Amino acid sequence: MEMADKSVKKPGFFARVKNTFTRIGKYFRDTRGELKKVVWPTKKQALNSTGVVIVVVIVAALVMILLDAVFGGIVRLMIGV
């Protein structure tokens, strides 16, 4: 079994710090580029979507309340309270 080649040097502390900041800068440049590709909704679309979400949440809450009442009644009948 051969020994590992010791001629390959790890980068020094300052080289690692520089590399880290270079990668951070690249991350922000890439993020900015991706945000330019986003198709943002209009105010009307955003309000419409918000309304749909609110209605769906209200309907789901009413269904849960109804199911809770039905199953709670069944349990009360079973245990005789």
PATIMI-81340 format. One record per atom (N, C-alpha, C, O): residue in one letter; chain; atom name; x, y, z. Coordinates in steps of 0.2 Angstrom, whole numbers, plus 5000, padded with zeros to 4 digits. Layout:
# residues N
@code A unit A site CA x X y Y z Z
...
This chain:
# residues 81
@code M unit A site N x 5004 y 4994 z 5000
@code M unit A site CA x 5000 y 5000 z 5000
@code M unit A site C x 5005 y 5006 z 5000
@code M unit A site O x 5009 y 5007 z 5004
@code E unit A site N x 5003 y 5011 z 4995
@code E unit A site CA x 5007 y 5017 z 4995
@code E unit A site C x 5005 y 5022 z 5000
@code E unit A site O x 4999 y 5023 z 5002
@code M unit A site N x 5009 y 5026 z 5002
@code M unit A site CA x 5008 y 5032 z 5006
@code M unit A site C x 5005 y 5038 z 5002
@code M unit A site O x 5006 y 5038 z 4996
@code A unit A site N x 5001 y 5042 z 5005
@code A unit A site CA x 4997 y 5047 z 5002
@code A unit A site C x 5003 y 5052 z 4999
@code A unit A site O x 5008 y 5053 z 5003
@code D unit A site N x 5001 y 5055 z 4994
@code D unit A site CA x 5006 y 5060 z 4991
@code D unit A site C x 5006 y 5066 z 4995
@code D unit A site O x 5001 y 5070 z 4995
@code K unit A site N x 5012 y 5068 z 4998
@code K unit A site CA x 5012 y 5074 z 5003
@code K unit A site C x 5014 y 5080 z 4999
@code K unit A site O x 5014 y 5086 z 5002
@code S unit A site N x 5015 y 5080 z 4992
@code S unit A site CA x 5016 y 5086 z 4988
@code S unit A site C x 5010 y 5090 z 4987
@code S unit A site O x 5011 y 5096 z 4985
@code V unit A site N x 5004 y 5087 z 4988
@code V unit A site CA x 4998 y 5091 z 4987
@code V unit A site C x 4997 y 5095 z 4994
@code V unit A site O x 4996 y 5092 z 4999
@code K unit A site N x 4997 y 5102 z 4993
@code K unit A site CA x 4996 y 5106 z 4999
@code K unit A site C x 4989 y 5109 z 5000
@code K unit A site O x 4986 y 5110 z 4995
@code K unit A site N x 4987 y 5109 z 5006
@code K unit A site CA x 4981 y 5112 z 5007
@code K unit A site C x 4981 y 5120 z 5006
@code K unit A site O x 4987 y 5122 z 5007
@code P unit A site N x 4976 y 5123 z 5004
@code P unit A site CA x 4977 y 5130 z 5003
@code P unit A site C x 4977 y 5133 z 5010
@code P unit A site O x 4975 y 5131 z 5015
@code G unit A site N x 4981 y 5139 z 5010
@code G unit A site CA x 4982 y 5142 z 5017
@code G unit A site C x 4975 y 5146 z 5019
@code G unit A site O x 4970 y 5146 z 5016
@code F unit A site N x 4976 y 5148 z 5025
@code F unit A site CA x 4970 y 5151 z 5028
@code F unit A site C x 4967 y 5157 z 5024
@code F unit A site O x 4961 y 5157 z 5023
@code F unit A site N x 4971 y 5162 z 5022
@code F unit A site CA x 4969 y 5167 z 5018
@code F unit A site C x 4966 y 5165 z 5011
@code F unit A site O x 4961 y 5168 z 5009
@code A unit A site N x 4969 y 5160 z 5008
@code A unit A site CA x 4966 y 5158 z 5002
@code A unit A site C x 4959 y 5155 z 5003
@code A unit A site O x 4955 y 5156 z 4999
@code R unit A site N x 4958 y 5151 z 5009
@code R unit A site CA x 4952 y 5149 z 5010
@code R unit A site C x 4947 y 5154 z 5012
@code R unit A site O x 4941 y 5154 z 5010
@code V unit A site N x 4949 y 5159 z 5015
@code V unit A site CA x 4944 y 5165 z 5017
@code V unit A site C x 4942 y 5168 z 5010
@code V unit A site O x 4936 y 5170 z 5009
@code K unit A site N x 4947 y 5170 z 5006
@code K unit A site CA x 4946 y 5173 z 4999
@code K unit A site C x 4941 y 5168 z 4995
@code K unit A site O x 4936 y 5171 z 4992
@code N unit A site N x 4942 y 5162 z 4995
@code N unit A site CA x 4938 y 5157 z 4992
@code N unit A site C x 4930 y 5158 z 4995
@code N unit A site O x 4926 y 5157 z 4991
@code T unit A site N x 4930 y 5158 z 5001
@code T unit A site CA x 4923 y 5158 z 5004
@code T unit A site C x 4920 y 5165 z 5002
@code T unit A site O x 4914 y 5164 z 5000
@code F unit A site N x 4923 y 5170 z 5002
@code F unit A site CA x 4920 y 5177 z 5000
@code F unit A site C x 4918 y 5177 z 4993
@code F unit A site O x 4913 y 5179 z 4991
@code T unit A site N x 4922 y 5173 z 4989
@code T unit A site CA x 4921 y 5173 z 4982
@code T unit A site C x 4914 y 5169 z 4981
@code T unit A site O x 4910 y 5171 z 4976
@code R unit A site N x 4914 y 5163 z 4984
@code R unit A site CA x 4908 y 5159 z 4984
@code R unit A site C x 4902 y 5163 z 4986
@code R unit A site O x 4896 y 5162 z 4983
@code I unit A site N x 4902 y 5167 z 4991
@code I unit A site CA x 4896 y 5171 z 4994
@code I unit A site C x 4894 y 5176 z 4989
@code I unit A site O x 4888 y 5177 z 4987
@code G unit A site N x 4899 y 5179 z 4986
@code G unit A site CA x 4898 y 5184 z 4980
@code G unit A site C x 4894 y 5181 z 4974
@code G unit A site O x 4889 y 5183 z 4972
@code K unit A site N x 4897 y 5175 z 4972
@code K unit A site CA x 4894 y 5171 z 4967
@code K unit A site C x 4886 y 5169 z 4969
@code K unit A site O x 4882 y 5170 z 4964
@code Y unit A site N x 4885 y 5167 z 4975
@code Y unit A site CA x 4878 y 5165 z 4977
@code Y unit A site C x 4874 y 5171 z 4976
@code Y unit A site O x 4868 y 5170 z 4973
@code F unit A site N x 4876 y 5177 z 4978
@code F unit A site CA x 4871 y 5183 z 4978
@code F unit A site C x 4870 y 5185 z 4971
@code F unit A site O x 4865 y 5187 z 4969
@code R unit A site N x 4875 y 5185 z 4966
@code R unit A site CA x 4875 y 5186 z 4959
@code R unit A site C x 4870 y 5181 z 4956
@code R unit A site O x 4866 y 5183 z 4952
@code D unit A site N x 4871 y 5175 z 4957
@code D unit A site CA x 4866 y 5170 z 4955
@code D unit A site C x 4859 y 5171 z 4957
@code D unit A site O x 4854 y 5170 z 4953
@code T unit A site N x 4858 y 5173 z 4963
@code T unit A site CA x 4851 y 5174 z 4966
@code T unit A site C x 4848 y 5180 z 4963
@code T unit A site O x 4842 y 5179 z 4961
@code R unit A site N x 4852 y 5185 z 4962
@code R unit A site CA x 4849 y 5191 z 4958
@code R unit A site C x 4847 y 5189 z 4951
@code R unit A site O x 4842 y 5192 z 4949
@code G unit A site N x 4851 y 5185 z 4948
@code G unit A site CA x 4850 y 5183 z 4941
@code G unit A site C x 4843 y 5179 z 4941
@code G unit A site O x 4839 y 5180 z 4936
@code E unit A site N x 4842 y 5175 z 4945
@code E unit A site CA x 4836 y 5170 z 4946
@code E unit A site C x 4830 y 5175 z 4947
@code E unit A site O x 4825 y 5174 z 4944
@code L unit A site N x 4831 y 5180 z 4952
@code L unit A site CA x 4825 y 5184 z 4953
@code L unit A site C x 4823 y 5188 z 4947
@code L unit A site O x 4817 y 5190 z 4947
@code K unit A site N x 4827 y 5190 z 4943
@code K unit A site CA x 4825 y 5193 z 4937
@code K unit A site C x 4821 y 5189 z 4932
@code K unit A site O x 4817 y 5192 z 4928
@code K unit A site N x 4821 y 5182 z 4933
@code K unit A site CA x 4818 y 5178 z 4928
@code K unit A site C x 4811 y 5177 z 4931
@code K unit A site O x 4806 y 5174 z 4928
@code V unit A site N x 4809 y 5179 z 4937
@code V unit A site CA x 4803 y 5177 z 4940
@code V unit A site C x 4797 y 5181 z 4937
@code V unit A site O x 4798 y 5187 z 4936
@code V unit A site N x 4792 y 5178 z 4936
@code V unit A site CA x 4786 y 5182 z 4933
@code V unit A site C x 4781 y 5183 z 4939
@code V unit A site O x 4778 y 5179 z 4942
@code W unit A site N x 4781 y 5190 z 4941
@code W unit A site CA x 4778 y 5192 z 4947
@code W unit A site C x 4770 y 5193 z 4945
@code W unit A site O x 4769 y 5195 z 4940
@code P unit A site N x 4766 y 5191 z 4950
@code P unit A site CA x 4759 y 5192 z 4949
@code P unit A site C x 4757 y 5199 z 4949
@code P unit A site O x 4760 y 5203 z 4952
@code T unit A site N x 4751 y 5201 z 4945
@code T unit A site CA x 4749 y 5208 z 4946
@code T unit A site C x 4745 y 5208 z 4953
@code T unit A site O x 4744 y 5203 z 4956
@code K unit A site N x 4743 y 5215 z 4954
@code K unit A site CA x 4740 y 5216 z 4961
@code K unit A site C x 4733 y 5212 z 4960
@code K unit A site O x 4731 y 5209 z 4965
@code K unit A site N x 4730 y 5212 z 4955
@code K unit A site CA x 4723 y 5209 z 4954
@code K unit A site C x 4724 y 5202 z 4955
@code K unit A site O x 4720 y 5199 z 4958
@code Q unit A site N x 4729 y 5198 z 4952
@code Q unit A site CA x 4730 y 5191 z 4953
@code Q unit A site C x 4731 y 5189 z 4960
@code Q unit A site O x 4729 y 5184 z 4963
@code A unit A site N x 4736 y 5194 z 4963
@code A unit A site CA x 4737 y 5192 z 4970
@code A unit A site C x 4731 y 5193 z 4975
@code A unit A site O x 4730 y 5189 z 4979
@code L unit A site N x 4727 y 5198 z 4974
@code L unit A site CA x 4721 y 5199 z 4978
@code L unit A site C x 4716 y 5193 z 4977
@code L unit A site O x 4713 y 5190 z 4981
@code N unit A site N x 4715 y 5191 z 4970
@code N unit A site CA x 4711 y 5185 z 4968
@code N unit A site C x 4713 y 5179 z 4972
@code N unit A site O x 4709 y 5175 z 4975
@code S unit A site N x 4720 y 5177 z 4972
@code S unit A site CA x 4723 y 5171 z 4975
@code S unit A site C x 4722 y 5172 z 4982
@code S unit A site O x 4720 y 5166 z 4985
@code T unit A site N x 4723 y 5177 z 4985
@code T unit A site CA x 4722 y 5178 z 4992
@code T unit A site C x 4714 y 5177 z 4994
@code T unit A site O x 4713 y 5173 z 4999
@code G unit A site N x 4710 y 5179 z 4990
@code G unit A site CA x 4703 y 5178 z 4992
@code G unit A site C x 4701 y 5170 z 4991
@code G unit A site O x 4697 y 5168 z 4995
@code V unit A site N x 4704 y 5167 z 4986
@code V unit A site CA x 4703 y 5160 z 4986
@code V unit A site C x 4705 y 5156 z 4992
@code V unit A site O x 4702 y 5152 z 4994
@code V unit A site N x 4711 y 5158 z 4994
@code V unit A site CA x 4714 y 5155 z 5000
@code V unit A site C x 4710 y 5156 z 5006
@code V unit A site O x 4709 y 5151 z 5010
@code I unit A site N x 4707 y 5162 z 5007
@code I unit A site CA x 4703 y 5163 z 5013
@code I unit A site C x 4697 y 5159 z 5013
@code I unit A site O x 4695 y 5156 z 5018
@code V unit A site N x 4694 y 5159 z 5007
@code V unit A site CA x 4687 y 5155 z 5006
@code V unit A site C x 4689 y 5147 z 5008
@code V unit A site O x 4685 y 5144 z 5011
@code V unit A site N x 4694 y 5145 z 5005
@code V unit A site CA x 4696 y 5138 z 5006
@code V unit A site C x 4697 y 5136 z 5013
@code V unit A site O x 4695 y 5131 z 5016
@code V unit A site N x 4701 y 5141 z 5017
@code V unit A site CA x 4702 y 5140 z 5024
@code V unit A site C x 4696 y 5140 z 5028
@code V unit A site O x 4695 y 5136 z 5032
@code I unit A site N x 4691 y 5144 z 5026
@code I unit A site CA x 4685 y 5145 z 5030
@code I unit A site C x 4681 y 5138 z 5029
@code I unit A site O x 4678 y 5136 z 5033
@code V unit A site N x 4680 y 5136 z 5023
@code V unit A site CA x 4677 y 5130 z 5021
@code V unit A site C x 4680 y 5124 z 5025
@code V unit A site O x 4676 y 5120 z 5028
@code A unit A site N x 4686 y 5124 z 5025
@code A unit A site CA x 4690 y 5118 z 5028
@code A unit A site C x 4688 y 5118 z 5036
@code A unit A site O x 4687 y 5113 z 5039
@code A unit A site N x 4688 y 5124 z 5039
@code A unit A site CA x 4687 y 5125 z 5046
@code A unit A site C x 4680 y 5123 z 5047
@code A unit A site O x 4679 y 5120 z 5052
@code L unit A site N x 4675 y 5125 z 5043
@code L unit A site CA x 4668 y 5123 z 5044
@code L unit A site C x 4667 y 5115 z 5044
@code L unit A site O x 4663 y 5112 z 5048
@code V unit A site N x 4671 y 5112 z 5039
@code V unit A site CA x 4670 y 5105 z 5038
@code V unit A site C x 4673 y 5101 z 5045
@code V unit A site O x 4671 y 5097 z 5047
@code M unit A site N x 4679 y 5104 z 5047
@code M unit A site CA x 4682 y 5101 z 5053
@code M unit A site C x 4677 y 5102 z 5059
@code M unit A site O x 4677 y 5098 z 5063
@code I unit A site N x 4674 y 5108 z 5060
@code I unit A site CA x 4670 y 5109 z 5065
@code I unit A site C x 4664 y 5104 z 5065
@code I unit A site O x 4662 y 5101 z 5070
@code L unit A site N x 4661 y 5103 z 5059
@code L unit A site CA x 4655 y 5098 z 5058
@code L unit A site C x 4658 y 5091 z 5060
@code L unit A site O x 4654 y 5088 z 5064
@code L unit A site N x 4663 y 5089 z 5057
@code L unit A site CA x 4666 y 5082 z 5059
@code L unit A site C x 4667 y 5082 z 5066
@code L unit A site O x 4666 y 5076 z 5069
@code D unit A site N x 4670 y 5087 z 5070
@code D unit A site CA x 4671 y 5086 z 5077
@code D unit A site C x 4665 y 5085 z 5081
@code D unit A site O x 4664 y 5082 z 5085
@code A unit A site N x 4659 y 5089 z 5079
@code A unit A site CA x 4653 y 5089 z 5082
@code A unit A site C x 4650 y 5082 z 5081
@code A unit A site O x 4647 y 5079 z 5086
@code V unit A site N x 4650 y 5079 z 5075
@code V unit A site CA x 4647 y 5072 z 5073
@code V unit A site C x 4651 y 5067 z 5077
@code V unit A site O x 4648 y 5063 z 5081
@code F unit A site N x 4658 y 5067 z 5077
@code F unit A site CA x 4662 y 5062 z 5080
@code F unit A site C x 4661 y 5062 z 5088
@code F unit A site O x 4661 y 5057 z 5091
@code G unit A site N x 4661 y 5069 z 5090
@code G unit A site CA x 4660 y 5070 z 5097
@code G unit A site C x 4654 y 5067 z 5100
@code G unit A site O x 4653 y 5064 z 5105
@code G unit A site N x 4648 y 5068 z 5096
@code G unit A site CA x 4642 y 5065 z 5098
@code G unit A site C x 4642 y 5058 z 5098
@code G unit A site O x 4639 y 5055 z 5102
@code I unit A site N x 4645 y 5055 z 5093
@code I unit A site CA x 4645 y 5047 z 5093
@code I unit A site C x 4649 y 5045 z 5099
@code I unit A site O x 4647 y 5040 z 5102
@code V unit A site N x 4655 y 5048 z 5101
@code V unit A site CA x 4658 y 5046 z 5106
@code V unit A site C x 4654 y 5047 z 5113
@code V unit A site O x 4654 y 5042 z 5117
@code R unit A site N x 4651 y 5052 z 5113
@code R unit A site CA x 4646 y 5053 z 5119
@code R unit A site C x 4641 y 5048 z 5120
@code R unit A site O x 4639 y 5046 z 5125
@code L unit A site N x 4638 y 5046 z 5114
@code L unit A site CA x 4633 y 5041 z 5114
@code L unit A site C x 4636 y 5034 z 5116
@code L unit A site O x 4633 y 5030 z 5120
@code M unit A site N x 4642 y 5033 z 5114
@code M unit A site CA x 4646 y 5026 z 5116
@code M unit A site C x 4647 y 5026 z 5123
@code M unit A site O x 4647 y 5020 z 5126
@code I unit A site N x 4650 y 5031 z 5126
@code I unit A site CA x 4652 y 5031 z 5133
@code I unit A site C x 4646 y 5033 z 5138
@code I unit A site O x 4647 y 5032 z 5144
@code G unit A site N x 4640 y 5035 z 5135
@code G unit A site CA x 4635 y 5036 z 5139
@code G unit A site C x 4635 y 5042 z 5144
@code G unit A site O x 4633 y 5042 z 5149
@code V unit A site N x 4638 y 5048 z 5141
@code V unit A site CA x 4638 y 5054 z 5145
@code V unit A site C x 4632 y 5058 z 5144
@code V unit A site O x 4632 y 5063 z 5147
